[in-house]
Amino acid sequence: MTGERPAQVAERVARASFGRLVALLAESTGDLQLAEDTLAQAFEQALTRWPRDGVPDNPEGWLLTVARNRQRDFWKSAAHRRSAPLEEAADGGGAAGPLDELDADAIPDRRLALLFVCAHPAIAPNVRTPLMLQTVLGFDSADIARAFAVPAGAMSQRLVRAKRRIRDARIPFAVPGRQAMPERLAPVLEAVYGCYALAWPRRGDGGSLAGEARYLAVTAACLLGDQPEAWGLAALLTLASARATRPDRPFLPLDEQDPSDWDRRLIAEGEQYLRRAERPGRAPGRFQLEAAIQAVHCDRARTGVTDWQALRTLYAALVAVAPSLGARVAQAAVEGRTESPAHALGLLDALPPERERFQPYLATRGDLLARLGRHEDAAAAYARAAALTTDPAVRTFLDRRATELAAAACRPSP
């Protein structure tokens, strides 16, 4: 912490620990909204006290203590006693709970333990992953809304309702036993994947978040041992990380990247995880298929060419298993290579209306239109894609493509 100003320490702690502290505060009360409110108040107090008194040796512990005191004040307040059952007001003392004494050998990473906590079956399936992304992994509702291609207001309301249900139903914040973990695994894997997808385009701090997501995926796979989809996700994120470009370099689409820049060690590691995911006689799941797709792309580092027909087969299988918006857009991009741009545009046109809020859809549409010679329409699609991205490097690339295509549209035909 040497040399850091108090405000910088607070910002770093908020970035690294906000979700974990919220989950710890909520475990004793089941009230996520109260936990978030009291932790925010603790940060406000830190920004007032730390410049005057100095930054404590354990900033997270200081914030947790202040927030727990705020919780106690709330539970003991006369207003709350008049509006809540007596026994509920009495048991919200905020004492350290079971997560504080988590067996580190049982789940090696505390964040992973909290993800399993938030995957409780009583929480609605459509909100488990967004809740984990916000509460444990620290993303805001606007980022999560972009990932799910829904309006930011709708996602915010969905999360508020979920927190209210957790509080009202008194859903316990308890770490499940090892035998119960496979039942909760799917939303945990979705959250880790979502963390990687949200962090990957970011510059600076995004690289560390993507690395943490990969670490969580590998940790979950090793913890459970025999879960093929966990190994599939570990393979997927490792192979994707092998192709990650440095923050100081311009963005390039995959087919324009130089494979000699890719990390051969991570490619070999990812392929090893993918082999561990294989189960003879058992159809592969979503993450195994996505990892296999990444493996085909990474194989260009060995062969110098992309096997588009293999990708076409894999995307057909992926869309049959998990027809997400992202998978269907990527399938259309591959069909544009193997069939025709016109056929691929037909696939894009069949997507649901939320496609218009999904940046990869607009960028893929721009590429297909450009290859059909419809330069003006392609420029408009790229410009709309640029407006939706939060990554400066990606926006620069998309804006440049829009400008080039707009200029091409103005040139007279030969």
Phi, psi and omega per residue, in radians:
M1 nan -0.071 -3.080
T2 -1.008 2.289 3.093
G3 1.517 -0.198 3.136
E4 -1.443 2.403 3.020
R5 -1.335 2.716 -3.140
P6 -0.922 -0.710 3.140
A7 -1.129 -0.619 3.113
Q8 -1.182 -0.685 3.100
V9 -1.096 -0.789 -3.138
A10 -1.065 -0.719 3.132
E11 -1.126 -0.733 -3.138
R12 -1.144 -0.738 3.130
V13 -1.147 -0.704 3.119
A14 -1.082 -0.727 -3.123
R15 -1.173 -0.694 -3.028
A16 -1.574 -0.515 -2.908
S17 -2.226 -0.013 -3.026
F18 -1.022 -0.853 -3.106
G19 -1.085 -0.733 -3.140
R20 -1.125 -0.729 -3.138
L21 -1.161 -0.666 3.090
V22 -1.062 -0.794 -3.128
A23 -1.109 -0.676 3.111
L24 -1.150 -0.688 3.115
L25 -1.199 -0.578 -3.076
A26 -1.403 -0.315 -3.029
E27 -1.083 -0.589 -3.074
S28 -1.506 -0.304 -3.049
T29 -2.041 -0.408 -3.043
G30 1.253 0.193 -3.061
D31 -1.962 1.656 -3.107
L32 -1.166 -0.675 -3.116
Q33 -1.115 -0.742 3.085
L34 -1.095 -0.709 3.129
A35 -1.066 -0.784 3.134
E36 -1.127 -0.724 -3.117
D37 -1.133 -0.793 -3.092
T38 -1.237 -0.573 3.080
L39 -1.200 -0.679 3.074
A40 -1.064 -0.690 3.083
Q41 -1.123 -0.644 3.113
A42 -1.127 -0.694 3.091
F43 -1.138 -0.694 3.086
E44 -1.052 -0.736 3.125
Q45 -1.153 -0.647 3.121
A46 -1.080 -0.716 -3.123
L47 -1.166 -0.356 3.077
T48 -1.558 -0.743 -3.002
R49 -1.469 -0.703 -3.017
W50 -1.114 -0.715 3.097
P51 -1.076 -0.484 -3.107
R52 -1.536 -0.779 -3.016
D53 -1.757 -0.189 -3.087
G54 1.706 2.661 3.129
V55 -1.318 2.272 3.140
P56 -1.164 2.786 -3.138
D57 -1.103 -0.556 -3.135
N58 -2.145 1.461 -3.061
P59 -1.035 -0.693 -3.141
E60 -1.087 -0.763 3.129
G61 -1.115 -0.676 3.103
W62 -1.080 -0.833 -3.133
L63 -1.107 -0.710 -3.137
L64 -1.112 -0.725 3.139
T65 -1.133 -0.800 -3.141
V66 -1.089 -0.759 -3.129
A67 -1.143 -0.692 3.111
R68 -1.127 -0.651 3.078
N69 -1.112 -0.676 3.094
R70 -1.121 -0.687 3.078
Q71 -1.060 -0.787 3.140
R72 -1.067 -0.719 3.107
D73 -1.046 -0.702 3.140
F74 -1.142 -0.835 -3.088
W75 -1.123 -0.528 -3.105
K76 -1.574 -0.108 -3.048
S77 -1.148 2.580 -3.134
A78 -1.081 -0.648 -3.129
A79 -1.100 -0.710 -3.128
H80 -1.250 -0.677 -3.135
R81 -1.075 -0.542 3.126
R82 -1.322 -0.383 -3.024
S83 -1.938 -0.026 -3.110
A84 -2.250 2.668 3.078
P85 -1.006 2.560 -3.060
L86 -1.018 -0.782 -3.073
E87 -1.166 -0.537 3.127
E88 -1.214 -0.702 3.134
A89 -1.189 -0.500 -3.063
A90 -1.398 -0.445 -3.000
D91 -1.746 0.262 -3.109
G92 -1.712 0.655 -3.031
G93 -1.204 -0.298 3.078
G94 1.359 0.371 3.088
A95 -1.145 2.741 3.133
A96 -1.016 2.340 -3.071
G97 -1.924 -2.912 -3.023
P98 -1.114 -0.460 3.130
L99 -1.196 -0.433 3.110
D100 -1.213 -0.368 -3.101
E101 -2.070 0.626 -3.114
L102 -1.109 2.391 3.108
D103 -1.260 1.868 -3.074
A104 -1.103 -0.432 3.113
D105 -1.344 -0.422 -3.131
A106 -1.317 -0.840 3.063
I107 -2.283 1.902 -2.967
P108 -1.123 -0.341 -3.096
D109 -2.177 2.251 -3.076
R110 -1.118 -0.627 3.118
R111 -1.111 -0.675 3.114
L112 -1.110 -0.693 3.080
A113 -1.047 -0.745 -3.121
L114 -1.202 -0.529 3.051
L115 -1.114 -0.738 3.093
F116 -1.143 -0.593 3.075
V117 -1.068 -0.811 -3.073
C118 -1.316 -0.111 3.108
A119 -1.606 0.373 -3.114
H120 -0.962 2.345 -3.086
P121 -1.087 -0.324 3.124
A122 -1.350 -0.223 3.087
I123 -1.483 2.353 -3.069
A124 -0.948 2.347 -3.085
P125 -0.984 -0.627 -3.060
N126 -1.322 -0.074 -3.123
V127 -2.092 -0.122 -3.095
R128 -1.051 -0.884 -3.105
T129 -1.144 -0.840 3.059
P130 -0.998 -0.649 3.136
L131 -1.118 -0.735 3.121
M132 -1.154 -0.699 3.137
L133 -1.085 -0.644 -3.135
Q134 -1.435 -0.876 -2.953
T135 -1.334 -0.701 -3.064
V136 -1.751 -0.694 -3.015
L137 -1.713 -0.124 2.896
G138 1.480 0.259 3.097
F139 -1.469 2.603 3.119
D140 -1.518 2.898 -3.014
S141 -1.121 -0.519 3.134
A142 -1.163 -0.752 3.085
D143 -1.076 -0.770 -3.109
I144 -1.130 -0.697 3.122
A145 -1.065 -0.715 3.109
R146 -1.091 -0.701 -3.129
A147 -1.127 -0.594 -3.113
F148 -1.685 0.061 3.108
A149 0.953 0.785 3.059
V150 -2.194 2.779 3.100
P151 -1.049 2.523 -3.097
A152 -1.041 -0.707 -3.141
G153 -1.096 -0.677 3.134
A154 -1.148 -0.724 3.118
M155 -1.153 -0.712 3.127
S156 -1.064 -0.761 3.124
Q157 -1.139 -0.678 3.131
R158 -1.078 -0.726 -3.135
L159 -1.218 -0.688 3.113
V160 -1.087 -0.785 3.123
R161 -1.086 -0.684 3.135
A162 -1.123 -0.738 3.133
K163 -1.144 -0.651 3.119
R164 -1.145 -0.695 3.125
R165 -1.152 -0.722 3.114
I166 -1.028 -0.750 3.134
R167 -1.168 -0.863 -3.038
D168 -1.211 -0.619 -3.129
A169 -1.511 -0.063 -3.129
R170 0.949 0.773 3.095
I171 -1.143 2.165 -3.010
P172 -1.286 2.445 3.025
F173 -1.617 1.444 -3.097
A174 -2.264 2.427 3.120
V175 -1.257 2.210 -3.124
P176 -1.252 2.738 3.043
G177 -1.223 2.876 -3.082
R178 -0.982 -0.679 -3.095
Q179 -1.177 -0.482 -3.125
A180 -1.494 -0.211 -3.055
M181 -1.104 -0.730 3.136
P182 -0.997 -0.551 3.131
E183 -1.172 -0.461 -3.114
R184 -1.785 0.059 -2.965
L185 -1.167 -0.725 -3.010
A186 -0.968 -0.910 3.130
P187 -1.164 -0.507 3.080
V188 -1.129 -0.804 3.104
L189 -1.087 -0.692 3.105
E190 -1.062 -0.712 -3.128
A191 -1.170 -0.738 3.125
V192 -1.123 -0.736 3.082
Y193 -1.091 -0.755 3.114
G194 -1.072 -0.683 3.102
C195 -1.059 -0.767 3.138
Y196 -1.138 -0.783 -3.103
A197 -1.106 -0.673 3.133
L198 -1.276 -0.602 -3.057
A199 -1.443 -0.541 -2.986
W200 -0.973 -0.771 -3.092
P201 -1.288 -0.217 -3.028
R202 -1.316 2.708 3.064
R203 -1.785 2.799 3.113
G204 1.207 -1.846 -3.040
D205 -1.169 -0.399 -3.105
G206 -1.036 -0.624 3.139
G207 -1.067 -0.721 -3.138
S208 -1.207 -0.631 3.109
L209 -1.158 -0.711 3.098
A210 -1.125 -0.688 3.089
G211 -1.120 -0.660 3.095
E212 -1.152 -0.673 3.116
A213 -1.104 -0.748 3.107
R214 -1.099 -0.719 3.099
Y215 -1.060 -0.753 3.129
L216 -1.110 -0.681 3.128
A217 -1.116 -0.804 -3.140
V218 -1.162 -0.686 3.122
T219 -1.096 -0.760 3.124
A220 -1.102 -0.731 3.136
A221 -1.107 -0.768 3.126
C222 -1.176 -0.639 -3.118
L223 -1.097 -0.813 -3.060
L224 -1.553 -0.437 2.938
G225 1.375 -0.912 -2.966
D226 -2.037 0.354 -3.122
Q227 -1.710 1.882 -3.037
P228 -1.069 -0.627 -3.126
E229 -1.224 -0.517 3.055
A230 -1.147 -0.759 3.073
W231 -1.169 -0.605 3.089
G232 -1.065 -0.753 3.121
L233 -1.175 -0.709 3.091
A234 -1.023 -0.721 3.110
A235 -1.161 -0.785 -3.109
L236 -1.008 -0.887 -3.075
L237 -1.244 -0.546 3.116
T238 -1.229 -0.767 3.119
L239 -1.164 -0.693 3.091
A240 -1.118 -0.688 3.130
S241 -1.133 -0.519 3.141
A242 -1.090 -0.448 -3.109
R243 -1.777 0.071 -3.093
A244 -1.123 2.311 3.115
T245 -1.512 2.697 3.127
R246 -1.209 2.581 -3.121
P247 -1.047 -0.438 -3.081
D248 -1.514 0.043 -3.131
R249 -1.827 2.664 3.099
P250 -1.156 2.699 3.078
F251 -1.288 2.415 3.028
L252 -2.306 2.406 3.039
P253 -1.115 2.792 -2.989
L254 -0.949 -0.777 -3.043
D255 -1.284 -0.153 3.080
E256 -1.761 -0.052 -3.130
Q257 -1.340 2.624 3.102
D258 -1.566 1.978 -3.098
P259 -1.038 -0.362 3.128
S260 -1.181 -0.277 3.091
D261 -1.457 -0.184 -3.059
W262 -1.367 2.744 -3.067
D263 -1.536 1.831 -3.096
R264 -1.126 -0.575 -3.140
R265 -1.118 -0.779 3.128
L266 -1.189 -0.594 3.077
I267 -1.064 -0.810 3.135
A268 -1.104 -0.697 3.124
E269 -1.128 -0.775 3.134
G270 -1.106 -0.702 3.106
E271 -1.127 -0.604 3.085
Q272 -1.127 -0.763 3.101
Y273 -1.095 -0.673 -3.129
L274 -1.126 -0.662 3.082
R275 -1.129 -0.636 3.115
R276 -1.184 -0.399 3.136
A277 -1.382 -0.290 -3.054
E278 -1.187 2.394 3.052
R279 -2.304 1.831 -3.110
P280 -0.958 2.328 3.120
G281 1.418 0.002 -3.117
R282 -2.073 2.260 -3.118
A283 -1.121 2.421 3.134
P284 -1.213 2.630 3.090
G285 -1.574 -3.065 -3.046
R286 -1.005 -0.879 -3.042
F287 -1.235 -0.554 3.048
Q288 -1.117 -0.726 3.116
L289 -1.156 -0.735 3.120
E290 -1.135 -0.627 3.093
A291 -1.176 -0.680 3.100
A292 -1.101 -0.651 3.069
I293 -1.079 -0.787 3.104
Q294 -1.082 -0.666 -3.139
A295 -1.113 -0.669 3.094
V296 -1.094 -0.770 3.098
H297 -1.085 -0.782 -3.109
C298 -1.156 -0.421 -3.136
D299 -1.151 -0.277 3.064
R300 -1.078 -0.431 3.085
A301 -1.138 -0.424 3.135
R302 -1.658 -0.753 -3.002
T303 -1.698 -0.404 -3.083
G304 1.456 -0.030 3.140
V305 -2.350 2.775 3.089
T306 -1.787 2.261 3.123
D307 -1.478 1.510 -3.054
W308 -1.176 -0.564 3.121
Q309 -1.166 -0.656 3.072
A310 -1.113 -0.714 3.103
L311 -1.117 -0.672 3.123
R312 -1.077 -0.746 3.117
T313 -1.129 -0.772 -3.113
L314 -1.161 -0.713 3.137
Y315 -1.189 -0.598 3.064
A316 -1.078 -0.725 3.107
A317 -1.177 -0.702 -3.119
L318 -1.121 -0.787 -3.125
V319 -1.151 -0.535 3.080
A320 -1.202 -0.606 -3.107
V321 -1.496 -0.748 -3.049
A322 -2.507 1.494 -3.060
P323 -1.383 1.029 3.121
S324 -1.266 2.862 3.124
L325 -1.069 -0.745 -3.137
G326 -1.102 -0.729 -3.141
A327 -1.135 -0.694 -3.098
R328 -1.254 -0.587 3.063
V329 -1.165 -0.785 3.138
A330 -1.118 -0.660 3.085
Q331 -1.059 -0.742 3.117
A332 -1.074 -0.693 3.119
A333 -1.066 -0.734 3.127
V334 -1.201 -0.678 3.107
E335 -1.107 -0.535 3.074
G336 -1.129 -0.468 3.109
R337 -1.488 -0.673 -3.003
T338 -1.670 -0.454 -3.130
E339 -1.931 -1.446 3.091
S340 -2.926 2.665 3.067
P341 -1.027 -0.625 -3.135
A342 -1.142 -0.748 3.091
H343 -1.078 -0.742 -3.129
A344 -1.129 -0.670 3.098
L345 -1.088 -0.622 3.071
G346 -1.082 -0.668 3.082
L347 -1.130 -0.717 3.124
L348 -1.144 -0.683 -3.126
D349 -1.132 -0.390 -3.119
A350 -1.487 -0.052 -3.117
L351 -1.304 2.737 -3.113
P352 -1.185 2.897 -3.033
P353 -1.023 -0.483 -3.121
E354 -1.117 -0.156 3.073
R355 -0.965 -0.540 -3.072
E356 -1.195 -0.267 3.083
R357 -1.756 0.120 -3.013
F358 -1.911 1.907 -3.031
Q359 -1.006 -0.750 3.128
P360 -1.046 -0.590 3.086
Y361 -1.059 -0.831 -3.083
L362 -1.176 -0.685 3.115
A363 -1.168 -0.716 3.108
T364 -1.134 -0.726 3.106
R365 -1.074 -0.732 3.105
G366 -1.042 -0.736 -3.139
D367 -1.128 -0.783 -3.120
L368 -1.137 -0.744 3.124
L369 -1.106 -0.702 3.132
A370 -1.084 -0.701 -3.129
R371 -1.250 -0.325 3.034
L372 -1.553 -0.038 -3.138
G373 1.448 0.160 3.127
R374 -1.582 1.254 -2.940
H375 -1.139 -0.695 -3.109
E376 -1.138 -0.793 3.107
D377 -1.132 -0.671 3.129
A378 -1.118 -0.727 3.126
A379 -1.062 -0.734 -3.140
A380 -1.121 -0.698 3.131
A381 -1.141 -0.754 3.126
Y382 -1.135 -0.674 3.128
A383 -1.122 -0.696 3.107
R384 -1.199 -0.629 3.084
A385 -1.122 -0.732 3.133
A386 -1.073 -0.650 -3.119
A387 -1.183 -0.383 -3.096
L388 -1.613 -0.248 -3.072
T389 -1.530 2.585 3.098
T390 -1.817 -0.031 -3.116
D391 -1.630 2.047 -3.105
P392 -1.004 -0.675 -3.111
A393 -1.181 -0.719 3.104
V394 -1.164 -0.708 3.132
R395 -1.095 -0.704 3.110
T396 -1.048 -0.775 3.127
F397 -1.092 -0.831 -3.099
L398 -1.154 -0.708 3.097
D399 -1.089 -0.709 3.137
R400 -1.116 -0.740 3.110
R401 -1.102 -0.718 3.124
A402 -1.081 -0.744 -3.128
T403 -1.140 -0.782 -3.128
E404 -1.079 -0.739 -3.104
L405 -1.269 -0.607 3.082
A406 -1.124 -0.668 3.091
A407 -1.171 -0.686 3.130
A408 -1.130 -0.611 -3.139
A409 -1.171 -0.477 -3.108
C410 -1.470 -0.294 -3.132
R411 -1.316 2.449 3.121
P412 -1.199 2.573 3.132
S413 -1.171 2.502 -3.133
P414 -1.188 nan nan
